Amino acid sequence: MEDLKKAINEIVQQDIIKVVISNKKNKEIEYNKIVFLLKEKNSNQYYQIEKYTDKQVFHENIEEDALGEKILEFMYSDYKQASAWSNTTTFDLKVSKKGKVFLGKKKDDNIKLVNKEHNKEKNYILKEGMLIQPLIDLGVFTKEGKVVNSKYDKYKQINRFVEIIDDEIKKNDFKELTILDFGCGKSYLTFVLYYYFVEIKKINVKMIGLDLKEDVIKKCNEIAKRYNYENLHFELGDINGFKYNNKVDMVITLHACDTATDYALYNAIKWNSKMIFSVPCCQHEFNHQMTSESLSILTKYGIIKERVAALMTDAVRANLLESVGYKTQLLEFIDIAHSPKNILIRASKSNISSDKREKSLNEANNLINEFDFNPTLYNLLKKDNLI
């Protein structure tokens, strides 16, 4: 313990800009790796911690002077290795099976500084200088393609969504895609995505936006025509009853309220869509149904019940997607400080083993039975014998 503490103290005496902790001591440890990144906001420095599981990344911010204590906390019981970088030195810390501590150091004046400007210099897909008309009309870009200072958070959010889609798109060499955007609303994100697919990825895209408001649909079609987005059009319709007889490669649904998300996911599954991207909103269904004798502590307090029910809703949705053959992840869409509705479901059609599919369905059933849930998506899939 003392040798480990001494080695960590030697590391943090330097101006550390990045730390990566890895090599778990056993398989039961939740996080595969822990990453510390030095950040700066409003002239204050701090470290952002990224904790990686197989499917998710969890974030936490700590004060700058808490770095050593936090590294010790992870290294003492759970991990065998840590690498750290300052502007001039690379550190390699290892702990043997017998508990012996080894610290290696290498001087390198050419180490590239990890950016501290809170991602302001990040290499975004939608870069400053691009003349992206939807972002100009939205007020995110100036006419010269510069980010408006007051819209920088919006700029990051839009890029974050595009990055999540890009991670999936670049796995395949798509030449053409048919995309349905359920509940598109009057948001310009649909137009931004069309620009990304056609102008950046050079993919032949047919994109349809669906919404319930006639005036919104009319306005969006006018904008698409003004932009010369020939293969983007908008239709009036309900997610629940929408019919489409051709192939659908991707389904997008952003902030579809309550069970509207379930109908969108159900349609995507029925169409055998290759990819699904969904940001759920207003998950009321489980909150109204939730009861449990053995875990009544979760239903006793209104705010706890509401938040837990929302998380359970998306956990069940993710497992049901896995049970019908989709590799599914729940990702942080935007920082929770900007919106509590910050979970994105990303699912891609995959060759998932029957054992894993069965396990996912059993896990969903266990939660449903424990809290007496009656999920819309579950019932829709059950009716069609898909689960």
DOLUM-15452 format. One record per residue: residue number from 1; x, y, z of N, C-alpha, C in turn; residue in one letter. Coordinates in steps of 0.001 Angstrom, whole numbers, plus 500000, padded with zeros to 6 digits. Example, Ala and Ser with C-alpha at 12.3 -4.5 7.8 and 13.67 -1.06 7.14 Angstrom:
BEGIN
- n;nx;ny;nz;cax;cay;caz;cx;cy;cz;res
- 1;513190;494310;507800;512300;495500;507800;513200;496700;507800;A
- 2;512850;497750;507080;513670;498940;507140;512900;500030;507870;S
! end
This chain:
BEGIN
- n;nx;ny;nz;cax;cay;caz;cx;cy;cz;res
- 1;500834;498791;500000;500000;500000;500000;500874;501266;500000;M
- 2;501884;501296;500860;502727;502481;500957;503569;502679;499691;E
- 3;504060;501568;499121;504844;501669;497893;503987;502186;496738;D
- 4;502744;501712;496672;501825;502159;495624;501502;503635;495795;L
- 5;501256;504021;497033;500946;505421;497333;502119;506328;496965;K
- 6;503327;505874;497272;504525;506656;496970;504701;506829;495455;K
- 7;504464;505761;494702;504613;505812;493243;503580;506757;492621;A
- 8;502350;506670;493114;501287;507542;492585;501585;508998;492909;I
- 9;502084;509248;494122;502440;510630;494507;503531;511191;493607;N
- 10;504481;510323;493219;505544;510763;492328;504975;511164;490957;E
- 11;503984;510412;490518;503355;510720;489222;502606;512047;489272;I
- 12;501767;512216;490288;500883;513397;490312;501619;514680;490688;V
- 13;502886;514566;491057;503672;515779;491278;503932;516502;489954;Q
- 14;503826;515758;488865;503984;516344;487533;502650;516947;487080;Q
- 15;502702;517718;486023;501468;518267;485447;500834;517221;484540;D
- 16;500087;516312;485146;499535;515175;484413;498334;515614;483570;I
- 17;498353;515215;482298;497259;515596;481414;496352;514410;481057;I
- 18;496870;513180;481268;496043;512009;480976;496534;510813;481772;K
- 19;495582;509993;482253;495903;508744;482947;494961;507660;482414;V
- 20;495502;506476;482144;494678;505330;481750;494960;504172;482699;V
- 21;493936;503726;483409;494049;502590;484332;493408;501377;483670;I
- 22;494118;500236;483672;493611;499053;482965;494106;497779;483651;S
- 23;493859;496641;482981;494296;495327;483459;493610;494972;484788;N
- 24;492342;494581;484679;491541;494236;485857;492132;493040;486605;K
- 25;491979;493052;487931;492487;491937;488744;491585;490715;488660;K
- 26;490289;490913;488333;489399;489778;488111;488234;490208;487224;N
- 27;487538;489229;486656;486491;489492;485674;485270;490176;486276;K
- 28;485100;490068;487583;483902;490638;488214;483960;492165;488319;E
- 29;485136;492743;488143;485267;494203;488222;484487;494828;487069;I
- 30;483675;495836;487393;482697;496374;486441;483327;497084;485243;E
- 31;484349;497897;485495;484891;498736;484431;486131;498105;483804;Y
- 32;486160;498105;482467;487306;497539;481751;488533;498444;481836;N
- 33;488280;499733;481808;489376;500696;481966;488819;502011;482499;K
- 34;489713;502793;483097;489367;504112;483641;490298;505133;482999;I
- 35;489746;506199;482469;490555;507244;481826;490321;508570;482538;V
- 36;491428;509254;482889;491371;510595;483476;491877;511590;482426;F
- 37;491123;512642;482171;491532;513666;481217;491492;515036;481882;L
- 38;492577;515774;481744;492623;517129;482294;491779;518056;481428;L
- 39;490875;518790;482077;489974;519705;481372;490090;521095;481969;K
- 40;489565;522048;481231;489542;523421;481723;488247;524081;481300;E
- 41;487591;524728;482248;486365;525468;481962;486303;526686;482866;K
- 42;486039;527827;482258;485976;529092;483010;487240;529309;483840;N
- 43;488390;528989;483229;489719;529166;483839;489984;528227;485008;S
- 44;489104;527265;485268;489306;526290;486341;489636;524919;485750;N
- 45;490714;524314;486263;491094;522996;485786;490504;521911;486671;Q
- 46;490177;520781;486051;489638;519624;486772;489921;518390;485915;Y
- 47;489650;517211;486479;489804;515978;485716;488434;515353;485459;Y
- 48;488236;514973;484209;487035;514205;483865;487408;512731;483831;Q
- 49;486648;511914;484537;486887;510478;484580;485907;509788;483636;I
- 50;486427;508926;482763;485597;508120;481872;485766;506655;482283;E
- 51;484665;506028;482703;484699;504644;483169;483980;503764;482149;K
- 52;484726;502827;481532;484228;502042;480406;483793;500643;480829;Y
- 53;482520;500304;480548;482068;498915;480633;482044;498364;479207;T
- 54;481486;497173;479017;481401;496606;477669;480502;497435;476765;D
- 55;479488;498080;477366;478483;498744;476542;478334;500235;476804;K
- 56;478874;500730;477912;478611;502113;478282;479873;502819;478762;Q
- 57;479770;504129;478794;480815;504959;479382;480164;505871;480415;V
- 58;480686;505864;481629;480165;506710;482692;481162;507829;482983;F
- 59;480641;509015;483230;481495;510176;483431;481377;510720;484855;H
- 60;482491;511242;485330;482542;511860;486657;483627;512933;486625;E
- 61;483381;514053;487263;484383;515121;487352;484920;515203;488780;N
- 62;486237;515426;488903;486849;515570;490230;487744;516800;490234;I
- 63;488016;517308;491421;488936;518434;491557;490341;518010;491138;E
- 64;491120;518970;490713;492466;518683;490216;493340;518013;491274;E
- 65;493225;518464;492539;494091;517920;493592;493613;516572;494129;D
- 66;492506;516042;493585;491999;514733;494031;492486;513599;493134;A
- 67;493348;513913;492151;493785;512905;491181;494480;511725;491846;L
- 68;495485;511996;492688;496243;510921;493321;495370;510006;494151;G
- 69;494500;510593;494939;493606;509816;495807;492697;508903;494986;E
- 70;492217;509425;493848;491294;508645;493020;492027;507504;492299;K
- 71;493236;507773;491829;494028;506704;491194;494307;505591;492202;I
- 72;494679;505961;493421;494957;504987;494480;493718;504140;494771;L
- 73;492572;504773;494790;491318;504070;495069;491076;502939;494060;E
- 74;491325;503211;492774;491116;502190;491756;492233;501156;491751;F
- 75;493476;501616;491877;494631;500721;491752;494777;499779;492931;M
- 76;494413;500211;494115;494662;499425;495320;493930;498079;495294;Y
- 77;492706;498071;494815;491930;496838;494916;491559;496206;493578;S
- 78;491512;497014;492481;490876;496495;491270;491755;496374;490034;D
- 79;492854;497126;489939;493611;497155;488694;495116;496978;488914;Y
- 80;495800;496485;487856;497222;496177;487969;498118;497175;487240;K
- 81;497545;498037;486418;498386;498867;485562;497794;500259;485362;Q
- 82;498685;501252;485288;498266;502617;484964;499354;503271;484127;A
- 83;498934;503980;483098;499851;504792;482289;499440;506246;482449;S
- 84;500428;507124;482560;500141;508550;482755;501084;509377;481906;A
- 85;500580;510552;481495;501370;511428;480633;501358;512863;481153;W
- 86;502518;513472;481190;502630;514915;481366;503112;515467;480027;S
- 87;503455;516738;479967;503935;517304;478706;505325;516794;478317;N
- 88;506040;516230;479296;507431;515832;479019;507744;514380;479379;T
- 89;506841;513711;480106;507181;512389;480647;506011;511423;480517;T
- 90;506360;510172;480198;505396;509075;480223;505709;508184;481423;T
- 91;504694;507859;482215;504844;506990;483384;504125;505662;483132;F
- 92;504746;504581;483560;504138;503257;483438;504173;502589;484813;D
- 93;503012;502460;485447;502912;501908;486800;502290;500513;486740;L
- 94;502972;499531;487361;502462;498164;487367;502529;497567;488768;K
- 95;501542;496731;489073;501503;496022;490354;501487;494528;490064;V
- 96;502463;493796;490589;502561;492357;490319;501523;491584;491131;S
- 97;501398;490286;490832;500455;489438;491568;500787;489390;493056;K
- 98;502068;489535;493386;502485;489507;494791;502418;490890;495439;K
- 99;501939;491873;494690;501775;493206;495260;502974;494120;495128;G
- 100;504006;493696;494392;505173;494549;494191;504854;495646;493181;K
- 101;505376;496836;493455;505074;498013;492630;506281;498380;491778;V
- 102;506032;498576;490485;507089;498973;489555;506660;500251;488837;F
- 103;507530;501251;488845;507231;502517;488186;508323;502831;487161;L
- 104;507894;502892;485906;508823;503254;484848;508561;504674;484361;G
- 105;509625;505372;483965;509496;506754;483488;510287;506921;482210;K
- 106;509708;507680;481280;510400;507941;480022;510220;509409;479646;K
- 107;511321;510097;479468;511277;511505;479074;511005;511611;477575;K
- 108;510115;512519;477222;509800;512744;475806;509259;514153;475652;D
- 109;510085;515033;475143;509675;516434;474986;508712;516649;473840;D
- 110;508417;515569;473082;507538;515723;471924;506130;515204;472168;N
- 111;505815;514898;473425;504461;514443;473742;503468;515539;473386;I
- 112;502427;515161;472656;501427;516143;472245;500483;516440;473395;K
- 113;500270;517693;473675;499402;518117;474771;497970;517697;474525;L
- 114;497362;516997;475481;495944;516698;475414;495178;517986;475653;V
- 115;494260;518294;474780;493547;519560;474842;492786;519743;476151;N
- 116;492914;520910;476762;492257;521209;478029;491083;522164;477866;K
- 117;490771;522537;476632;489745;523550;476417;488348;522950;476380;E
- 118;488101;521960;477211;486777;521363;477329;486237;520951;475957;H
- 119;487124;520310;475177;486799;519789;473858;486610;520868;472797;N
- 120;486984;522119;473091;486724;523174;472129;487512;522980;470839;K
- 121;488685;522319;470913;489497;522090;469723;489276;520693;469155;E
- 122;488262;520007;469622;488022;518639;469190;487779;518581;467681;K
- 123;488227;517488;467076;488076;517327;465640;486668;516828;465321;N
- 124;485718;517746;465311;484329;517391;465071;484105;516980;463625;Y
- 125;483083;516173;463395;482709;515777;462034;482159;516983;461277;I
- 126;481298;517748;461948;480774;518987;461363;481676;520123;461824;L
- 127;482631;520463;460992;483687;521388;461404;483306;522842;461153;K
- 128;483914;523703;461958;483811;525130;461671;484416;525394;460295;E
- 129;483812;526291;459570;484290;526594;458220;483444;525944;457151;G
- 130;482751;524831;457509;481814;524221;456571;480575;525119;456455;M
- 131;480119;525340;455255;478905;526141;455074;477701;525198;455044;L
- 132;477245;524828;456253;476126;523894;456417;474866;524732;456630;I
- 133;474052;524857;455600;472926;525783;455638;471968;525549;456809;Q
- 134;471627;524289;457145;470742;524082;458310;471317;524665;459606;P
- 135;472644;524545;459801;473252;525092;461015;473292;526619;460980;L
- 136;473385;527193;459790;473328;528650;459667;471920;529148;459986;I
- 137;470917;528483;459423;469532;528877;459669;469123;528662;461118;D
- 138;469714;527671;461746;469418;527385;463155;470108;528375;464083;L
- 139;471049;529141;463543;471769;530127;464344;472970;529569;465062;G
- 140;473350;528317;464730;474526;527702;465338;475797;528198;464644;V
- 141;475736;528332;463326;476845;528866;462527;476524;530281;462048;F
- 142;477558;531096;461905;477414;532361;461198;477411;532064;459696;T
- 143;477176;533069;458877;477174;532881;457426;478550;532480;456908;K
- 144;479585;532745;457719;480944;532355;457351;481310;530958;457840;E
- 145;480372;530285;458524;480635;528940;459016;481327;528880;460359;G
- 146;481302;529979;461116;481882;530011;462456;480805;529696;463495;K
- 147;481199;528991;464576;480248;528667;465636;479924;529931;466430;V
- 148;478623;530201;466604;478188;531312;467447;478461;530921;468900;V
- 149;479152;531783;469645;479583;531451;471008;478444;530947;471886;N
- 150;477309;531599;471832;476178;531228;472691;475548;529900;472270;S
- 151;475916;529395;471098;475333;528141;470583;476342;526989;470605;K
- 152;477439;527176;471359;478476;526157;471325;477999;524826;471911;Y
- 153;477191;524866;472967;476660;523628;473539;475771;522902;472529;D
- 154;474952;523648;471820;474095;523048;470789;474949;522425;469688;K
- 155;476016;523118;469305;476950;522610;468287;477553;521269;468737;Y
- 156;477956;521178;470005;478528;519932;470527;477493;518810;470564;K
- 157;476248;519155;470932;475190;518144;471010;474901;517547;469635;Q
- 158;474815;518413;468633;474548;517945;467275;475692;517059;466792;I
- 159;476930;517481;467037;478084;516676;466656;478113;515347;467385;N
- 160;477732;515356;468648;477709;514121;469432;476770;513100;468801;R
- 161;475588;513570;468368;474634;512661;467749;475179;512128;466423;F
- 162;475774;513004;465630;476359;512593;464353;477497;511597;464577;V
- 163;478303;511816;465623;479402;510903;465931;478897;509515;466292;E
- 164;477806;509454;467051;477232;508164;467449;476764;507389;466219;I
- 165;476162;508092;465276;475744;507453;464030;476962;507072;463189;I
- 166;477937;507959;463135;479141;507711;462335;479883;506468;462804;D
- 167;479913;506240;464123;480573;505052;464666;479993;503776;464069;D
- 168;478693;503791;463810;478029;502622;463252;478186;502568;461731;E
- 169;478048;503714;461090;478111;503781;459629;479467;503318;459097;I
- 170;480543;503709;459767;481877;503408;459237;482259;501932;459368;K
- 171;481412;501133;460005;481672;499696;460093;481349;498986;458775;K
- 172;480569;499662;457917;480155;499059;456656;480374;500038;455506;N
- 173;480502;499500;454323;480683;500334;453136;479323;500547;452464;D
- 174;478512;501409;453062;477178;501654;452543;477236;502519;451280;F
- 175;476530;502098;450247;476410;502891;449022;475081;503646;448993;K
- 176;474075;503064;449635;472769;503705;449710;472067;503295;451000;E
- 177;471198;504158;451474;470457;503914;452715;469060;504508;452606;L
- 178;468093;503800;453156;466751;504352;453345;466556;504590;454830;T
- 179;466224;505822;455193;466173;506227;456600;464808;506826;456922;I
- 180;464218;506389;458024;462974;506975;458511;463235;507671;459834;L
- 181;462787;508920;459919;462940;509726;461130;461553;509949;461714;D
- 182;461232;509182;462766;459919;509279;463401;459854;510478;464335;F
- 183;458770;511224;464261;458587;512364;465162;459653;513414;464946;G
- 184;459909;513753;463682;461025;514641;463342;460822;516061;463874;C
- 185;459543;516492;463998;459282;517848;464479;459877;518886;463546;G
- 186;460069;520095;464039;460623;521160;463200;462129;521329;463425;K
- 187;462729;520349;464115;464167;520404;464374;464949;520330;463069;S
- 188;466067;521005;463031;466923;520990;461860;467881;519805;461871;Y
- 189;467807;518962;462904;468737;517839;462984;468557;516891;461798;L
- 190;467326;516714;461345;467079;515857;460182;467825;516380;458958;T
- 191;467800;517704;458771;468504;518313;457643;470023;518173;457800;F
- 192;470493;518305;459037;471929;518159;459303;472378;516732;458985;V
- 193;471563;515760;459369;471898;514366;459091;471920;514096;457593;L
- 194;470990;514665;456870;470973;514486;455417;472259;515045;454812;Y
- 195;472678;516204;455284;473936;516800;454830;475109;515863;455134;Y
- 196;475121;515304;456344;476207;514398;456752;476279;513190;455827;Y
- 197;475136;512553;455553;475134;511352;454721;475530;511654;453277;F
- 198;474966;512709;452721;475150;512984;451294;476467;513695;451003;V
- 199;476776;514740;451787;477933;515574;451479;479238;515056;452101;E
- 200;479146;514460;453283;480362;513996;453971;480637;512519;453696;I
- 201;479624;511674;453872;479817;510230;453676;479621;509799;452222;K
- 202;479039;510679;451393;478821;510385;449966;477974;509124;449783;K
- 203;476932;509012;450586;476012;507877;450508;474722;508334;449828;I
- 204;474208;507518;448931;472939;507802;448261;471802;507510;449248;N
- 205;471197;508560;449762;470235;508420;450851;468827;508813;450407;V
- 206;467863;507986;450822;466451;508368;450754;465983;508520;452192;K
- 207;465553;509727;452567;465242;510016;453963;463823;510566;454077;M
- 208;463056;509996;455006;461666;510403;455217;461488;510840;456662;I
- 209;460951;512039;456855;460613;512523;458189;459118;512410;458418;G
- 210;458740;511959;459588;457324;511742;459907;456935;512547;461135;L
- 211;455804;513262;461041;455322;514019;462199;453802;514167;462115;D
- 212;453191;514499;463254;451736;514612;463327;451204;515995;462961;L
- 213;452087;516990;462893;451631;518361;462683;451745;518744;461209;K
- 214;450598;519070;460627;450546;519363;459203;451369;520594;458837;E
- 215;451309;521645;459677;452059;522860;459372;453561;522616;459422;D
- 216;453993;521750;460353;455414;521401;460459;455876;520658;459210;V
- 217;455080;519699;458752;455421;518918;457561;455522;519820;456338;I
- 218;454576;520728;456207;454587;521654;455070;455856;522512;455092;K
- 219;456179;523040;456275;457351;523896;456424;458635;523128;456108;K
- 220;458736;521912;456616;459948;521107;456403;460143;520764;454928;C
- 221;459063;520435;454242;459177;520141;452812;459620;521369;452022;N
- 222;459160;522546;452438;459586;523792;451794;461086;524027;452002;E
- 223;461556;523760;453225;462986;523943;453528;463831;522964;452725;I
- 224;463399;521686;452655;464135;520674;451894;464255;521079;450430;A
- 225;463185;521646;449896;463206;522112;448500;464169;523278;448339;K
- 226;464172;524203;449319;465063;525364;449258;466528;524950;449311;R
- 227;466824;523900;450085;468196;523403;450199;468606;522508;449022;Y
- 228;467640;522184;448166;467882;521227;447072;468227;519834;447599;N
- 229;467600;519463;448716;467766;518121;449269;466729;517214;448604;Y
- 230;467075;516704;447441;466112;516041;446567;465523;514755;447148;E
- 231;466303;514028;447935;465840;512738;448457;465428;512803;449926;N
- 232;465094;514018;450383;464574;514204;451734;463171;514786;451627;L
- 233;462187;514066;452172;460844;514627;452201;460133;514222;453489;H
- 234;459052;514907;453778;458362;514764;455061;456901;514399;454819;F
- 235;456398;513512;455695;455021;513035;455556;454268;513188;456871;E
- 236;452966;513374;456733;452094;513474;457898;451691;512071;458320;L
- 237;451887;511717;459584;451510;510381;460020;451848;510104;461469;G
- 238;451221;509054;462006;451397;508623;463387;452375;507455;463415;D
- 239;453280;507470;464355;454243;506382;464502;453533;505040;464633;I
- 240;452436;505043;465349;451704;503815;465645;451196;503139;464374;N
- 241;450586;503922;463468;449941;503302;462319;450662;503483;461004;G
- 242;451886;503977;461032;452600;504264;459791;452961;502973;459058;F
- 243;452675;502941;457749;452971;501773;456916;454014;502138;455863;K
- 244;454989;501267;455710;456013;501470;454682;456417;500101;454166;Y
- 245;456247;499896;452869;456391;498548;452314;457778;498237;451756;N
- 246;458621;499248;451592;459956;499013;451068;460944;498758;452205;N
- 247;462177;498452;451858;463184;498186;452881;463529;499470;453636;K
- 248;463835;499309;454925;464260;500425;455774;465579;500039;456417;V
- 249;466614;500812;456150;467936;500486;456693;468167;501080;458070;D
- 250;467582;502243;458322;467822;502935;459593;466547;503619;460076;M
- 251;466307;503498;461375;465188;504205;462004;465742;505122;463087;V
- 252;465324;506377;463039;465738;507372;464024;464492;507888;464737;I
- 253;464552;507964;466044;463450;508538;466797;464017;509332;467965;T
- 254;463818;510635;467935;464354;511525;468959;463227;512130;469779;L
- 255;463236;511836;471077;462289;512421;472022;460841;512123;471667;H
- 256;460605;510907;471137;459230;510443;470971;458662;510159;472358;A
- 257;457511;510736;472643;456996;510725;474020;456429;509367;474424;C
- 258;456830;508902;475584;456304;507705;476228;456305;506513;475272;D
- 259;455160;505876;475039;455114;504637;474254;455281;504861;472748;T
- 260;455335;506120;472290;455627;506374;470882;456991;505791;470519;A
- 261;457924;505831;471465;459230;505201;471243;459082;503707;471017;T
- 262;458187;503071;471775;457992;501622;471644;457441;501259;470272;D
- 263;456506;502051;469783;455951;501781;468449;457017;501994;467366;Y
- 264;457868;502980;467557;458951;503211;466599;459919;502025;466592;A
- 265;460295;501543;467779;461200;500387;467875;460544;499142;467274;L
- 266;459266;498984;467549;458518;497833;467016;458516;497853;465489;Y
- 267;458220;499016;464900;458237;499131;463441;459621;498830;462882;N
- 268;460646;499342;463546;462031;499100;463092;462342;497606;463091;A
- 269;461905;496914;464125;462130;495464;464224;461373;494737;463121;I
- 270;460120;495130;462901;459296;494488;461868;459907;494674;460479;K
- 271;460509;495851;460242;461149;496119;458954;462525;495469;458856;W
- 272;462969;494868;459945;464307;494261;459973;465386;495301;459672;N
- 273;465205;496505;460235;466135;497606;459999;467532;497235;460476;S
- 274;468535;497674;459715;469914;497374;460092;470341;498139;461343;K
- 275;469857;499386;461476;470302;500258;462570;469124;501020;463167;M
- 276;469199;501231;464488;468179;501997;465205;468887;502982;466132;I
- 277;468435;504235;466096;468956;505257;466999;467760;505940;467648;F
- 278;467637;505813;468960;466457;506326;469646;466834;507042;470942;S
- 279;466319;508269;471090;466452;508995;472359;465047;509088;472962;V
- 280;464717;508213;473920;463372;508196;474496;463079;509446;475329;P
- 281;461805;509673;475554;461394;510843;476338;460114;510515;477103;C
- 282;459969;511127;478261;458707;511063;479032;458221;509628;479229;C
- 283;459049;508810;479889;458696;507395;480084;457691;507249;481231;Q
- 284;456415;507467;480922;455382;507436;481966;454866;506029;482252;H
- 285;454914;505134;481266;454236;503850;481356;454642;503060;482606;E
- 286;455921;502830;482819;456367;502042;483965;456093;502769;485284;F
- 287;456201;504078;485260;455968;504855;486479;454547;504643;486995;N
- 288;453575;504560;486087;452179;504353;486483;451918;502914;486936;H
- 289;452694;501968;486423;452430;500551;486689;453239;499979;487858;Q
- 290;454289;500635;488239;455328;500080;489107;454841;499763;490529;M
- 291;454891;498495;490891;454591;498050;492257;455571;496930;492627;T
- 292;455896;496833;493900;456760;495746;494366;456698;495674;495885;S
- 293;456490;494468;496402;456478;494302;497857;457893;494207;498403;E
- 294;458724;493430;497753;460082;493212;498274;460997;494412;498037;S
- 295;460697;495236;497008;461525;496411;496699;460688;497687;496738;L
- 296;459817;497771;497702;458918;498927;497817;459676;500228;498089;S
- 297;460931;500120;498538;461739;501336;498755;461888;502132;497454;I
- 298;461806;501447;496316;461945;502131;495028;460653;502798;494570;L
- 299;459547;502442;495200;458259;503041;494824;457734;503994;495893;T
- 300;458449;504085;496993;457994;504860;498154;458085;506364;497932;K
- 301;459139;506805;497232;459383;508232;497028;459165;508581;495557;Y
- 302;458321;509561;495325;457893;509891;493971;459017;510135;492988;G
- 303;459989;510948;493392;461069;511304;492463;461971;510111;492170;I
- 304;462188;509255;493187;462982;508041;492981;462240;507092;492048;I
- 305;460948;506930;492292;460132;506045;491464;460155;506494;490006;K
- 306;460005;507794;489790;459978;508330;488423;461293;508057;487694;E
- 307;462416;508331;488367;463717;508173;487707;464076;506706;487491;R
- 308;463813;505881;488504;464118;504459;488370;463243;503832;487291;V
- 309;461973;504221;487238;461057;503684;486231;461528;504030;484820;A
- 310;462025;505258;484644;462530;505673;483333;463731;504828;482920;A
- 311;464649;504593;483861;465831;503771;483569;465439;502324;483290;L
- 312;464487;501811;484053;464022;500442;483828;463360;500309;482459;M
- 313;462617;501329;482052;461959;501316;480742;462982;501100;479635;T
- 314;464060;501877;479683;465066;501775;478624;465895;500495;478743;D
- 315;466078;499993;479970;466782;498723;480151;465984;497578;479521;A
- 316;464673;497580;479737;463817;496541;479146;463811;496662;477624;V
- 317;463709;497906;477122;463739;498098;475668;465036;497551;475067;R
- 318;466152;497862;475705;467450;497398;475199;467515;495874;475191;A
- 319;467052;495243;476262;467084;493781;476330;466151;493132;475311;N
- 320;465003;493755;475080;464078;493207;474084;464678;493315;472680;L
- 321;465390;494391;472418;466077;494516;471140;467136;493420;470984;L
- 322;467873;493153;472061;468865;492075;472024;468193;490724;471791;E
- 323;467028;490534;472390;466335;489246;472282;465843;488958;470867;S
- 324;465731;490016;470025;465309;489801;468633;466475;490007;467655;V
- 325;467702;490018;468192;468864;489971;467323;469608;491257;467066;G
- 326;469446;492248;467954;470167;493505;467799;471246;493653;468870;Y
- 327;472446;493966;468430;473490;494358;469375;473144;495761;469861;K
- 328;472944;495920;471155;472353;497145;471680;473231;497799;472738;T
- 329;473325;499113;472655;474057;499903;473633;473172;501039;474135;Q
- 330;473353;501401;475402;472741;502603;475957;473864;503602;476185;L
- 331;473803;504729;475498;474887;505706;475519;474407;507031;476087;L
- 332;475357;507778;476669;475055;509136;477106;475061;510030;475876;E
- 333;473905;510589;475549;473742;511412;474360;474331;512800;474572;F
- 334;473889;513476;475621;474433;514776;475995;474647;514793;477496;I
- 335;475426;515751;477970;475701;515877;479403;474396;516049;480167;D
- 336;474245;515324;481266;473003;515384;482045;472734;516780;482590;I
- 337;473774;517626;482652;473579;519006;483104;472727;519790;482124;A
- 338;472732;519371;480857;471955;520070;479836;470544;519503;479698;H
- 339;470385;518207;479951;469071;517579;479850;469088;516242;480571;S
- 340;468029;515943;481385;467958;514641;482040;467597;513533;481052;P
- 341;467069;513900;479887;466722;512919;478852;467957;512692;477984;K
- 342;468948;512028;478551;470252;511988;477898;470716;510586;477530;N
- 343;469797;509622;477496;470158;508264;477110;469763;508035;475657;I
- 344;470698;507500;474886;470413;507131;473501;470552;505619;473356;L
- 345;469568;505014;472718;469610;503585;472416;470177;503423;471009;I
- 346;471316;502735;470904;471892;502434;469592;471865;500927;469391;R
- 347;471191;500485;468336;471047;499054;468093;471377;498748;466638;A
- 348;472111;497666;466425;472453;497242;465071;472186;495749;464927;S
- 349;471604;495384;463798;471294;493980;463533;472576;493165;463527;K
- 350;472578;492052;464274;473812;491303;464446;473509;489822;464634;S
- 351;474549;489018;464509;474403;487576;464728;474583;487257;466212;N
- 352;473559;487515;466976;473612;487269;468422;473206;485822;468693;I
- 353;473976;485152;469524;473708;483740;469805;472343;483572;470463;S
- 354;471758;482395;470260;470446;482106;470847;470506;482144;472372;S
- 355;471640;481743;472943;471784;481773;474406;471740;483198;474934;D
- 356;472436;484104;474259;472445;485500;474693;471086;486140;474512;K
- 357;470419;485807;473412;469073;486340;473180;468107;485861;474262;R
- 358;468222;484594;474599;467350;484031;475640;467640;484661;477000;E
- 359;468923;484881;477293;469303;485509;478557;468732;486924;478660;K
- 360;468826;487678;477561;468302;489040;477556;466805;489056;477796;S
- 361;466097;488130;477172;464641;488052;477363;464300;487651;478790;L
- 362;465045;486702;479350;464800;486279;480735;465041;487429;481713;N
- 363;466090;488208;481476;466362;489364;482345;465218;490365;482292;E
- 364;464711;490607;481088;463575;491523;480948;462351;490973;481666;A
- 365;462101;489675;481498;460950;489044;482162;461053;489130;483681;N
- 366;462251;488937;484210;462440;489009;485662;462079;490385;486207;N
- 367;462514;491435;485497;462208;492802;485932;460718;493086;485788;L
- 368;460140;492648;484676;458708;492855;484432;457874;492195;485521;I
- 369;458222;490979;485889;457465;490238;486899;457641;490828;488291;N
- 370;458864;491290;488592;459139;491843;489918;458301;493086;490195;E
- 371;458126;493935;489183;457432;495210;489400;456059;495270;488728;F
- 372;455577;494122;488238;454247;494021;487642;454078;494975;486459;D
- 373;455095;495048;485620;455038;495907;484439;454251;495226;483314;F
- 374;453719;496047;482434;453018;495567;481241;453512;496388;480045;N
- 375;454742;496123;479568;455377;496998;478580;454740;496914;477192;P
- 376;454571;498059;476574;453992;498118;475232;454836;497353;474216;T
- 377;456159;497596;474212;457010;496932;473233;456967;495416;473409;L
- 378;456995;494946;474644;456931;493518;474935;455653;492919;474354;Y
- 379;454533;493599;474573;453234;493085;474106;453159;493060;472587;N
- 380;453700;494088;471940;453675;494145;470486;454504;492996;469881;L
- 381;455672;492751;470457;456543;491677;469966;455936;490309;470250;L
- 382;455308;490185;471405;454669;488916;471800;453512;488590;470870;K
- 383;452734;489613;470524;451566;489432;469639;451986;488872;468284;K
- 384;453139;489296;467809;453617;488833;466498;454570;487644;466602;D
- 385;454636;487042;467804;455486;485864;468017;456964;486137;467702;N
- 386;457406;487363;467967;458803;487710;467748;459653;487412;468969;L
- 387;459008;487238;470135;459694;486815;471345;458917;485677;471992;I
! end
